[in-house]
């Protein structure tokens, strides 16, 4: 791998600027401009009972862009939602632009963007997750993402058009559009034939986890085998920096303008490797600080988009440990990763910050090779639900997926509400108040003996300081149909995970 990366560096020099990139936030918009959205977007919003358009749908003022151009500022990306443009500038240029009367703020983009990396998909590794989430329930019901369009924002799609697991997508012309935000203007199909590093296959692996199926080997990798796609490359793999955040936002707004309702991204913003002083810090993973999380929240609240995001692979990083942006945004569905056998958190999977008032990650599923691949599994899951009920709003869809998860309603900041189960999700879209297989008991003192029904000799337990934040994740023995617990210091709740049911112990 190291030799391959070095070769890529020699063949593909970095196409980056010596000057930093900035956000230029603008004060207002041209109210006479037409909304920059498609008829399909308006139709989707009308069906969901949302306002057809608002000021956020108006394009960035062309008059302001003209003035910026006259000041030698070349706009790179535009965000109509944030009413901002991005540009590479010198510090003196930035200071001059700050003085313009229509400029609200000029904010530098710090380096520090990196991918929640994963290894290539292996068939034998993907089969267990399909069984875990009960994918066969969708297959039996005839749901495969038909008539659902999915946006994938990623680092590259090298080899996608020749991948056996994606041949049905390409042979049936289900790629509706491609954009390369790293090299604007380059034909999109070159993303399939040009690789600059090993990460250029990342999006290909993600697509396979959403919709892949190998007819020859009769192996299904993803659930949305009949979905359609828009693809966007927003990350230049050979330079890891947060300055490409605007590419991601531009790609999301592009997909929204075309009527896409479901977007997967297995990218995350946290810390980088250049100037540590300019990295995000964990306290900023609050869903409100980063531009990408703010844009994601707008997408959720104002545009009805369903964003499914990998939680991150920093669970074992003692200096970080928690989810990255935009997985911290309240309105996105953040996906963690579990072990195969016990369905508890796998070590690398990022945890939810304790300072958040809501549960992150939202749900989790098995992935040996990173949350980059657990997120697309749940994207395929969501696509099947949208086919089953196209009238579900993004908020309703998140609620169904959370309620279908095996730990619901006792979520925690390690695995969220647990593993979504297709049979429960299908029942929930017909009967939203489906009873859960859960039990709540109150324990007094420091010891508690809990009756359990399980065929397993070992079960996962979560010892929690409050209703959501985990003190420790452990394994308990089932002996004679019972689990014996001894309360730890600071422990107020204990969740006993039996997979098909859950027991919540409240200590008094």
N, C-alpha and C positions, 0 to 999 in steps of 0.2 A: 504493500500500500504506500509506503513512504517513497519508494522508487517511482511509482506511478504518479504520485503527486508532484515530485520533483520534475518529472518529464513534462507534466502539464504546465508547470511554471515556466519552463524553458520555451514551450511551444506557444503559450498563450500569455503574453505579458499583461500585467494589470492595467485595466482601462479605468483608472481612477484619477481624480484631480489632486493637485498639491494643496488646494484650498478646501476649507470645510464647506459642508452643505448646510443650508439654513431653511427653516420654515419662515415664510413671510405671511403673517396673519393680517387680513384686511378688515376694514371697519364695516363696510356695507356692500350691498349688491345693486345691480341695475334691475329695478323692479319691473321694467318693461320687457326684459328678456324672456324668452320662452323656456319652460322647464326642460332640462336636458335628460329626459327619460323616454323610454319607448312606449308605444301603445300597450304592449304586453305588461309592462311594469304597472301602468295605470289600471289595467284590467285586474291584475293580481290584487292591487290595493283595494279596488272597489269590492272584490269578492270577500276580502277580509274585513270589510267595514272600516278601512282606514282612510284618512284624507288622501285625495288623489295626488296632491303635491303641496309642497310648502316652500318657503324661501330657501331651504337647504337644497332643493332640487334646481334652483337657478344656477347657471354657470358663474364661474368667477368673472368679474367685470373685465371685458376686453379693453375698455378704456384704461383701466389700471395697469393691465399688462403692457399696453402701449407705452405708458409712462415709465414702467420698469425697464422696458426695452431701451428707451431713450437714455436710461441711466446705466446702460451696458449690463443689465441683468438678463440672463437667458433662463427663462422658466423651464424647469425639467418636468415636474408633475403638478397637477392642479387637484385640489380637493374642494369640491363644491360644498360638502358637508361641513368641513372645518372653516370654509371661506379662507383658504390659504393656498399659497403656491410654494414650491420648493425651488431652490437655486443654489448653485455653487458661487460663493463670493469671497472676496478678501474681507478682512476685518474693517478696513476703511470703507469699502462699498456697503457693508452691512450697517455701519454707523450712519452713512448718508441716507440709506433707504429708511432707516428708523425715523428720520426727520420728515418724511413725506406725510402730508396731512391725512391720506387715506389708509395709512399703515397703522395697525393696532399694535403689533409687536413683531420683533424679529428674534427668532430663537434658534441657536445652533443645534444641529443634530449631533449627539455624541456617538463615538464609536462604541461598539459592543453588541452587534447583532450576530447571532449565531443560530444554527439549525439544531433542533432536537434530533440528533443524528441516529441513524439506524443502519443495521446490516441488511443485505438483500433478503427478500422474502424466500423462504424455503417451504415447499409444499407441506412437508411433514410438520412444520411449525405452525402453519396457518390452520390446519384442520382442527386442532383442539379449540380454538376460539370460536369457530363456526358452531361446534357442538355446545360450547359453553353458553352462548347467547341464544341457543335454540333456533338457529337459522332455518332448520327444516320446517318450522311452523310457518314461516313466510312462503317457502317453496310449496308446501301442501296447499296453502291458500291462494297460490298463483300470484304472489307479489314479488316483483324483481326490479322495482324502480322504473317500471314502464311509464312513459309520459312525464318523468321527473328529470329536470335539468340540474346538474351539479356543477358548481364552480370549484376548481382546484387551484389554489395559489401556492406555489412551491418554488424550489430551486432549479428545477430542470426536468425534462421529460425525455432524456436521451434513450433511444431504443424502444420507445413505446409503440411505434407503428410496426415493429417487427417482433414484439413480444407475443409468444403463443397464448399467454393468459389474457391478452387484450385484443386478440385478432378479431373477435366478434364485434368489438366496439368500432374498429376501423373499417372492417368489411361492410358494416351496416351504416357507415357515414354518420356516426354518432358524436363526432367531434365537430361542434358547431362554430368554434372560433378559438383563436390562439393569439396571445399577445406576449411579446418579450419586452418587459420594462427595463431590463438590464441593458439591452442594445436596441433602443427604439428604432423602428423602421426596418429592422431585419425581418425577412419573411418568417412567419411563425413556424412553418413546417421544418425549418432548419434546427429547431429545438430537438427534433427527433434524430437528427443525423450528426450533430456537432456536440462534442463533449469537451469541457474545459477542466473538469476534475471528477472524482468519483461521486461527488454530490449531485452531479447533473442527472443521475438516475433516480434521485430521491423521489421526484414526482411520479415517475413510472411505477415505483414500488407502492406509492400511496394509491395510485389509480387501481393497481391490482388488488389491494386490500379493500377497495370500495366495490369493485365490479369484476374482478378477475375470475376466469374460469378456463380450465384447460380441458377441452373436449377430448383430446387424445388420452390423457391420463385420468379423465373423469374426476378431476379435482376442482372443487370450488374454493376460491380464495375470498371472494366478497359477495355481498348480498344483492347489490344493485346492478345485476348483470345486463339489464335492458335500459339503463339510464343513458342520458345524453350529457355532454360535457362542454364547458368552456374552460380553457387552460390559460394560466398566466404565470410567467416566470418573473419573480421579483427579487431574487437573490443572486449575487455574483459570488460563487462558492469560494473563490480563491482569496477573497478578502472578507473577513468576518467583522462587520461593523454595523452600528445602528443607523447609519446614514441611509440605509435603503428602506427605512420605515415608510417613506412617502410612496415608494413603488407599491407596497402592499395596499395602502389606502387607495391609491389610484386604481389598482386592479379590482378591489372590492366595489368601488363606485362604478367602474365599467360594467361589472357583472350585474349590479343592481339595475343599471340603466337598460339592460337587455332583458330584464324580467326574471333573472335567476333568483331563486328563493333559498337555496341550500348551498352553502360554501364550506369546503374543508380547507384548513391550513395546518400543516404540521411544522410550522416555524414558530420560534419564540424569541422574545427580546428580554435580555436580562443583564449580563455583564460581558465584557469583551476582553481582548488580549493586547490592546495597544496602550492607551493612557488610562490607568486605573482610576484616576481622579474624575474621569468623565463617564464612568459606568453608572448604570442604575444601581441603587442600593435596595435591599430587600423591602425596606419600609415603603418604597415607591410602588410596590406591587399591590396597589390599593384600588385598582380599577378606574382611577381618575387622573393619574399623573401622566402616563405616557400618551402621546398622540394616537398611537395605534389602538390603545384600549378605549380612549375617548371616542374614536371613530367607530370602533366595534360596538360600543354602547349606543351610539346614534343609529347604527345599522339595525340593532335589535329593537330599540324603543320607537324610532321614527320611521323606519323603512320596512319593518317586518321581516328582516333577513334572519335566517337560521344559520348561525356560525358555529361550526364544530372545530375545536382547537385542541391540539395536544397540550397536556399540562406541562410537559418538560421532563427532562431526564437528570435533574440535579438533586434527587433525593439523598444521595450519598455524599454530596458536596457540603461539608460542614460550614463553609462560608456563605452558602446560599440556601439550598435545601427546598425552597418553596417554588410554586408555579411562576412562570414568566408571563410577560405581557404578549398577546392580549388575553391569555387564559385567566387573568385576574379580573376581567370585566364581568360584572354581575350578569349581563344579558347573554353571554355566550355559553355554550355547552362545552365545558372543559373535561377532557378525558384522561384519566390516569391509567395505570397498568397494574394487573394483578398476576400472581403466580397461577400456575395451571391447576394444581391439586386443591389447595385450600382457599383460593380466591381472595387471599389477603394481599396487601401491597407488596409488589416486588421492589427490591431495594432501591433501584435507580429512580423510581417514579416520584416526581415532585409532589410535595405536600401542600395543602392549602395554608396560607398565612393565618395565624391565630387571631390577628387583629381584624380580620374581615368578619362582618356580621352574618355572612352567608357561607354556605358550604362550597368549597373548592377542593379537589375537582368535583364535578357534579356526579359523574359515574365513572366506572373503570371496566376494563376487560383484559383478558390475557394477551400479553405480547412479550415475547422473549427479547425482542430487539428494539424496544423503545416505544414511548408514547406516540412517536411518529406513525406507528402502525396500528396502535389501538384506536386513535381518533378516526381514521378512515373506515375501520370496521363499524363503528357506531354511525358514521355518515351513511354507509350502505343500509344500516338498520333504519335510520331516519327516512331514507328515500323510500323504503318499502312501506313505512307508515304513511308517508305522503301519497303514495299510490292508493293505499287503502282508504284514505280520507283526505283528498286534496284541499278541503276547507279548513284543515287545522292551521291555526296561526302559529308563528314561531314559539310564542310563549306556551301555547297549549301543547305543542309538540315536545318542548322541554319537560313540561309537567308529566306527560304520558311516559316519556323515557325514564324520568326519575322514579315515578311511581311503579314502573315495571321492574325496577332494579331490586335485587334480592335482599338488600338490607333495609329497604324503605319501611317505615319512616325514620329509621335511626341512622342517619348519615353521619359521616365524620370526615375529618380533613386528611385522611389517608387514602381512602378509596371512594369518597363521596357516598352515594346511596348504594354503591356496589355494582353488580353486573346486571345490565338490562336483559330481560328475558322476553323473547318474541311472543310466546304464548300469552303472557300477562299483558304485554303492550297491545296485542290485538283485542283482547278482552276489554281493556281499558277504553279503547276508542269507541266501544259500544256501550260500556257501562262505567263512566268515569269514577264511580265510587266503589269499585271492586274492593272487597275486604282483603286486607293483607294478612299473610301468615306470620303475624308477630304477636308477642306477648310481653307485657310489662309487669315486673314484679318489684316489690320493695323489700330490701334486706336491712336487717338491723345488726349492729355489732360489726365485727371484723371478719366473720366467716359466714359463708352461705353455700348451701347445697342445692343445686338447681336440677330438677328433673328435665331430661332432654329426650327427644326421639330422633335418633340418628343411626345410620348404618356405618358411620365412620368412627374409627377409634380415636382420631384426633380432629379437633375443630379449632378454628381461629377465634381469638377473642381480642377485643379492643378495650383497653383500660383508659378511661377518659377523665379529664379534670373538670369538664363541663359537658353539655349535651353534644358538642361536635369535636372538640379538640382532644387528640389522643396523647396520652402519656406514654404508652407503650403498646406494641402489637405482639401478642404471644400466641402460643399453641397450648391448648388444654387437652387433657386425656378424658375420654368418656369411659367411665367405669360403672358397670351395672346400671346403665341408663341415667347416670348422673354426672354432673360437672361440679367439682368442688372449687370454690373461689375463696381466696383470702385477700381482703381489701388492702391496697397499697396506700402509702401516704399521698394525700392529695387526690385520691380517686373518688369520684362522685357517681360515675356511671360505668357500667361494664356491658359491652355488647357481645353476645355469644352468637357466632355466625354458624348456622346449620345448613346453609345453602338454600334449602327449600323452605326454611323458616328462620326467624330471628327472635332472640330473647334479649330484652333490655332490663338490666338490673340497676335499680336506683338505690344507692346506699344512704341510710339515715344514721 
